[in-house]
């Protein structure tokens, strides 16, 4: 896998991250962007957009030159480490300890870091150990013994000032309380620990703790009160615990800031330290982001670069604090193609008492691959000689481009799978989804690339708020929803496929979960990402023999809208101009071609413009598996019966269907077919026929340039990549 594919500018010597960190990958200094009020940078993009890959690349490129720590907030390891002592540890404290430990051993310019402020807070919450004895507290505190000291040489820790504090605190604690029987959380333990800590501190050390922990809510400038309240809040759980954990994160950043701001740090340290938070939309990651954003909104300043990942396009609902993103000023954002944003300032909300958290972020929109980047990736993986003219390579490139939409991970997987794939010129793009793929370093058998992508893009990236009872059937539900257009359509399918269950998802819930996961929306398709929808359609047809599941879902929707038409006449059809057109769309792809042709032939006279719009809606549909006779039927190579109007409408329907599915090449041949058929209709004897001549010109021009005849968000996404 090409780790920097699509990120070359971001990672370059003069790129965004070199300027943000104040250091280039080569080690040269760079004028830092922004500050002293730094934004939290959020990499936004749905599954497969390369957020984790970019974070790893930043770590690998820059960590030898500046202290860059990569943390996976979605990993269960932190909660597992906290589980043995739930009142003295949490996933948040464990991730902070992990970051501090790595920085304690950093061997780059300026040397390792010490975390005395963080250590003091961790030592206090250690008094919540389950046994509550001095020995148990001492054992817990000793987990953090390396934090308040600096390691100046690899493997050799100095016996500096804070090392003495640790040893003195433990010795005094055990001496004072040895032999006593204490209740858990006894005030004697925390008091003894506080006394031991402060007794060993010089005036400057006491002043530093007073500055930090004296500012704890309710401490009134008294660090002893602040530390004691911090431990109490941690044990209380809930919002009180979150307050304590957020303050510990502030302590870690204060230790890093002190290491840079001191006289020796000013002389010896370079750049800015950074925390890279992968899966920052997890509960743990969101809590860390909220903590730093709140502190900076309230005037706290530090030079720690925070870069997190966010699947939601708006960065995350928590940034808006219960308000709709439309009700607050939009966060600053940029795309790599636009160049490095030279300035950033916090965005206030004049109508609110305080600025929203969203005002403190900078959204970095993860880039889709360009056509050139995509072609380079597929060419790089070709393993056999191309025929004259490279016909197969161009056909494969086109299929990968359309199915991926430029989504980097999808491109990488498809390019690897089709490296030796031979694709007929008239094949459906979805044919490449059956190409076998074995992942690098995986000893498992090859699997169809479609299965690999669904595992990685859907099952491995479940929505954070997906209820546990739906985790096992999430992919199946999405598979059935691949044929839905709007929420009404989706609710029909969900009621059917969740019948008999106590807990059910509605279309609104699923739509919210898809948004949370970063998948785009489309007014005409419930699954709004073209590539994901093709993967799901491909799976649906193979879910049962002979496409039975595909036909069953379309028949269900066809019958639903048939009843709607009978009951309501032809009211608004949601994503369609009418309920009748919606019904015909599902009827077309489930064996009702002749009925659709009859309907279109009967409704054309007298309403050519409305008819053309309805035709596009009906024909914007995937083709079921099996032999595809649409091109032959469009060109009149399949015998058709009936009057000339019906036969011509039959051919035109199949030509438009080819164009609107967007998974086969069209080009000049299909453009000529469209123009010929529409011109034939324009000279027939029915009211309004002449208006179709202009449509012939418009549609053939779009088809010749591989443009959609009916635009929607899905087709716009493909157009942006082009």
Secondary structure, DSSP 8 states (H G I E B T S, - for coil): --TTTT-TTTTSTTSHHHHHHTB-TTS-B----S-SS--EEEEE--TTS-HHHHHHHHHHHHTTTS-EEEEETT-THHHHHHHTTTTT--HHHHHHHHHHHHHHT--STT-----HHHHHHHHHHGGG-SS--HHHHHHHHGGGTTTTS---BTTB----HHHHHHHHHHHHHHHHHTT----TT-HHHHHHHHHHHHHT--HHHHHHHHHHHTTSTT-TT-HHHHHHHHHHHHHH-HHHHHHHHHHHHHHHHHHHHHHHHSHHHHHH--S--EEEEETTTSHHHHHHHHHHHHHHHTT-----EEEEEE-STTS-GGGGTTS-GGGS---EEEEGGG-----------TTSSS--GGGGEEEEE-----HHHHHHHHHHT--S---GGGHHHHHHHHHHHHHHTT-HHHHHHHHHHTTT----TT--GGGGGGSEE--TT--S--EEHHHHHHHHHTGGG--TT--GGGTTTHHHHHHHHTT--SHHHHHHHHHHHTTT-SS---HHHHHHHHHHHT---BTTBSS--HHHHHHHHHHHHTSSGGGHHHHHHHHHHHHHHHHHHHHHSS--BTTBSSHHHHHHHHHHTTT-HHHHHHHHHHH-TT-HHHHHHHHHHHH-S---SS---HHHHHTT-S---S-HHHHHHHHHHHHHHHHHH-SS--HHHHHHHHHHHHHHHHTSSSTTGGGHHHHHHHHHHHHHTT--SS--HHHHHHHHH-
